[in-house]
């Protein structure tokens, strides 16, 4: 059952991150300034859309619980609520953030070349906010009802379009203007809105009998769904703000270090995709079990999913550590930048088993409706422990990117152990949604 849910998610996310790597490969041909601009822009865009991404947690938790309760005709009602919230929150937030983008880039980098390239790139990426909110709500729904294959098909089509548009718009092929970095952002935004249209089509095809676009949530139901989603939205917001802060911290060290961290983070996300798929499966399986009032089954699903990803993490470490340098050589043409990234990558690979285990149990807490506890674990470890120490060790004490990544290893491991302790304590069993 785990793999039935997880494998399509893994395939979809693998497609997403192959796309990210292709983006890096294409943009990397434009130089370090272009690569740094897209890196800063991508992390900042993640911050901009993070709050609306969190809406998917409420959709998935509620839809999974309704499925477990046997209320099949009501499973799409939370999806309707997620789509409505994406519109209500996304449109005004999008406008405000586009206007604020030039100021943001002034804060994030002192390099005028990076600022010039990154500002329009980020603005066009932010313009996709409503599409992102809706797409993530759909992902939560398809995951909750065990139809992740729909999610996979949509992403594969969307990403194929994105890669094609990248080739056209970045380099000016097929008679199109040569837009460079801006073209990469525009291609992504266009493909995201096409993806929303595809999700709508599949929703009408597969979920019409489950209340899709028919059972509009009442004001009270919508408010309850928003309150359930809010901690996850805040968790995503603080986490993404932490990534932007991390990029800023590394930017105080140097532009080459920012280029290195762009590759490191992108590869990190790609490597943990199988674990991410299992993590989303744990959210659904825990929610289904609690819908049946089977607490023991819910607890077991959390531990089984965590154990599976822990083993995966160990196997991945054994592969990545000896291959770190050749892998980095695929994406970093500058030997100095590649050397900067080598030891941080080895350090990250050494703790990946704990990282993946913690991610699964965090999602299990969300599936149980304990979104507030998951939020506080994430926020405290990132903002109270990691970021202050990273700034102290990196720019202030002069240990550079390597020092920052040593602190990162302690942060990932400590957060995972803390999350496992909270899951074992079973306070989540008392939450009703």
Rosetta blueprint (number, residue, H / E / L):
1 X L
2 X H
3 X H
4 X H
5 X H
6 X H
7 X H
8 X H
9 X H
10 X H
11 X H
12 X H
13 X H
14 X H
15 X H
16 X H
17 X H
18 X H
19 X H
20 X H
21 X H
22 X H
23 X H
24 X H
25 X H
26 X H
27 X H
28 X H
29 X L
30 X L
31 X L
32 X H
33 X H
34 X H
35 X H
36 X H
37 X H
38 X H
39 X H
40 X H
41 X H
42 X H
43 X H
44 X H
45 X H
46 X H
47 X H
48 X H
49 X H
50 X H
51 X H
52 X H
53 X H
54 X L
55 X H
56 X H
57 X H
58 X H
59 X H
60 X H
61 X H
62 X H
63 X H
64 X H
65 X H
66 X H
67 X H
68 X H
69 X L
70 X L
71 X L
72 X H
73 X H
74 X H
75 X L
76 X L
77 X H
78 X H
79 X H
80 X H
81 X H
82 X H
83 X H
84 X H
85 X H
86 X H
87 X H
88 X H
89 X H
90 X H
91 X H
92 X H
93 X H
94 X H
95 X H
96 X H
97 X H
98 X H
99 X H
100 X H
101 X H
102 X H
103 X H
104 X H
105 X H
106 X H
107 X H
108 X H
109 X L
110 X L
111 X L
112 X H
113 X H
114 X H
115 X H
116 X H
117 X H
118 X H
119 X H
120 X H
121 X H
122 X H
123 X H
124 X H
125 X H
126 X H
127 X L
128 X L
129 X H
130 X H
131 X H
132 X H
133 X H
134 X H
135 X H
136 X H
137 X H
138 X H
139 X H
140 X H
141 X H
142 X H
143 X H
144 X H
145 X L
146 X L
147 X L
148 X H
149 X H
150 X H
151 X H
152 X H
153 X H
154 X H
155 X H
156 X H
157 X H
158 X H
159 X H
160 X H
161 X H
162 X H
163 X H
164 X H
165 X H
166 X H
167 X H
168 X H
169 X H
170 X H
171 X H
172 X L
173 X H
174 X H
175 X H
176 X L
177 X L
178 X L
179 X L
180 X H
181 X H
182 X H
183 X H
184 X H
185 X H
186 X H
187 X H
188 X H
189 X H
190 X H
191 X H
192 X H
193 X H
194 X H
195 X H
196 X H
197 X H
198 X H
199 X H
200 X H
201 X H
202 X H
203 X H
204 X H
205 X H
206 X H
207 X L
208 X H
209 X H
210 X H
211 X L
212 X L
213 X L
214 X L
215 X L
216 X L
217 X L
218 X L
219 X H
220 X H
221 X H
222 X H
223 X H
224 X H
225 X H
226 X H
227 X H
228 X H
229 X H
230 X H
231 X H
232 X H
233 X H
234 X H
235 X H
236 X H
237 X H
238 X H
239 X H
240 X H
241 X H
242 X H
243 X H
244 X H
245 X H
246 X H
247 X H
248 X H
249 X H
250 X H
251 X H
252 X L
253 X L
254 X L
255 X H
256 X H
257 X H
258 X H
259 X H
260 X H
261 X H
262 X H
263 X H
264 X H
265 X H
266 X H
267 X H
268 X H
269 X H
270 X H
271 X H
272 X L
273 X H
274 X H
275 X H
276 X H
277 X H
278 X H
279 X H
280 X H
281 X H
282 X H
283 X H
284 X H
285 X H
286 X H
287 X H
288 X H
289 X H
290 X H
291 X H
292 X L
293 X L
294 X L
295 X H
296 X H
297 X H
298 X H
299 X H
300 X H
301 X H
302 X H
303 X H
304 X H
305 X H
306 X H
307 X H
308 X H
309 X H
310 X H
311 X H
312 X H
313 X H
314 X H
315 X H
316 X H
317 X H
318 X H
319 X H
320 X H
321 X H
322 X H
323 X H
324 X H
325 X H
326 X H
327 X H
328 X H
329 X H
330 X L
331 X L
332 X L
333 X L
334 X L
335 X H
336 X H
337 X H
338 X H
339 X H
340 X H
341 X H
342 X H
343 X H
344 X H
345 X H
346 X H
347 X H
348 X H
349 X H
350 X H
351 X L
352 X H
353 X H
354 X H
355 X H
356 X H
357 X H
358 X H
359 X H
360 X H
361 X H
362 X H
363 X H
364 X H
365 X H
366 X H
367 X H
368 X L
369 X L
370 X L
371 X H
372 X H
373 X H
374 X H
375 X H
376 X H
377 X H
378 X H
379 X H
380 X H
381 X H
382 X H
383 X H
384 X H
385 X H
386 X H
387 X H
388 X H
389 X H
390 X H
391 X H
392 X H
393 X H
394 X H
395 X H
396 X H
397 X L
398 X L
399 X L
400 X H
401 X H
402 X H
403 X H
404 X H
405 X H
406 X H
407 X H
408 X H
409 X H
410 X H
411 X H
412 X H
413 X H
414 X H
415 X H
416 X H
417 X H
418 X H
419 X H
420 X H
421 X H
422 X H
423 X H
424 X H
425 X H
426 X L
427 X H
428 X H
429 X H
430 X H
431 X L
432 X L
433 X L
